[in-house]
């Protein structure tokens, strides 16, 4: 839109792309019924959120590193801020220097 | 009432594992303190976390047995034919028993985790049966790593209830690349030889085959056979906790131990020795030992995966055979590679390299598995008192559920669409509406869970879930998870094998997920015996409830998932059977199991002396259907052939037949219906009838 500054528009476009990647990755890991776009960006990954367990958490790390080519600094999901769908989006963007 | 249960003798044993081929090779290795681990050569393990495997030496040509002499197996990377490995052990067991019997009365119960290359399950049993001329009931069990333990228990039941005079029971699995990669991705492999209860934690995969020949003690004694042991009972249970992690409280293992003790009529203090599952992983060993202590005090315990690795579906029978070889010489097998107890593990699990002298009168073989399927076999020696046969309890049908391309149906509306043939994808079911959290369920697991939840809600009230079991027919690996696992290997390489997809990639995974979603913690089993499996699950559930008291209800049915073939159908169908003092509207009046193409024999047994039913629902080839029509006097409902029912997959078809029979009775269309599944590895029949008002 014309009234949005270019850098904000670029940020939103990159965030949307990373959210799409995060949703697709998580949808496949949890056998999500429906469209990945239906996954709430604010949903937590563990517990009452998406219900990931430690096995799935490893899967998220492997998916980020191998499927998306994201270099992660460590392998503890909590320390990496991977607590919610948005946390995964942040991790993707941070690794790409987009945050 | 008052009659004793039949004691069942083990009169033949055969084994092939990393220790070698034949019982003598295993005995020699046990007393030499030798293990069977070697670097895996048949596939590249560079990207995996472990490179050792307990591979069968007959495979790679180093000490190739006669059976494979003409074949250069090391040159090919194709999966080794599982039936050839199985037959090495099955032939030894059969010839060592030296039993002569009518082939029609000789049954086979085969257990396997991954079958022939993750694809063929029942066909492997077909080849074993053909080679040994076993023409009786033929059953394949796939409850992952407890498969062969479960198989031995079921074999005991077939003899106990006179479905056979001789049963060959055991299991086999080969070490497959994807399995090594999957276990590697799960982080449960040890870089060193498996050291149960000790450091470093982790398991080592192996391969092998083990078989027992079982006979009723009276028959064996009559022909002067010397028994290896007496099989006295068994127990099954579901953890209902996680695909791969055992219930931390160990309550699943506990329930299976209690089931085996009660089946054998033993007390906890009677047990002299336990052959533990003891995979070597931190979780399994600690949880299993806590359950053993809680249930049994402190019996002698050891685990033999330090010798033969984790032989997957063959683990239970091979480890039992290693124990029997030691017991024959007054000893128990050691836990090889034990260098001091890990936290929460026994401090002396028969430490050392050689078998240790110990008098054993009564013992247990424990197995646990992915999907949370536990199995325990009780065995003993000498003159053991047998438990009085319990009176046969009444078994009733309390509900049914069907899920498929026709939608989600219950007993009350299933007849509306029964002849609406349709194929293709199943309709999604609102699991939330059934009180189920659908999170993480793959397609197979969703269909099965939905059908089971519908069937349970049909009954009107919730059962005691600790005492509600789940018997499932499944012909294949869940396709969606198998494809996801294969896809992860394709796109990421073997190092990126999806652990969560691999964990759901066993035939019993849908049952495990369903147990977890619905909290069904009673006995569980998964049968993979072709088209009659669905009805077989129902018959085995009826038998369990009629003659045992460690479950009040069992959900029994089948599940299929689209595999990509044209005209493919998917879905699930379940019935809830309940043991009941009072009669119910639908009573399971009788049932029968017989060999392939022996539908009349199964039907005759199910009819139990009656001559007339009002309906016959049958699946079979033309001659079988014609013979059944001629033999059964049907009045009223007449004959319904399964081909008229909606398109459902192989595992679900005969479950749907039983649901339709129950629905006709519930609707008042018939007083009694005979259901016969005449296709598949066994012929199976059941009679449902209207209970007295």
Interface residues (C-beta under 8 A of the other chain):
Chain A: X28 X29 X30 X31 X33 X50 X51 X53 X55 X56 X58 X59 X62 X66 X67
Chain B: X185 X186 X187 X242 X243 X244 X245 X428 X437 X438 X439 X440 X441 X442 X443 X445 X446 X480 X481 X484 X491 X492 X493 X496 X498 X499 X500 X503
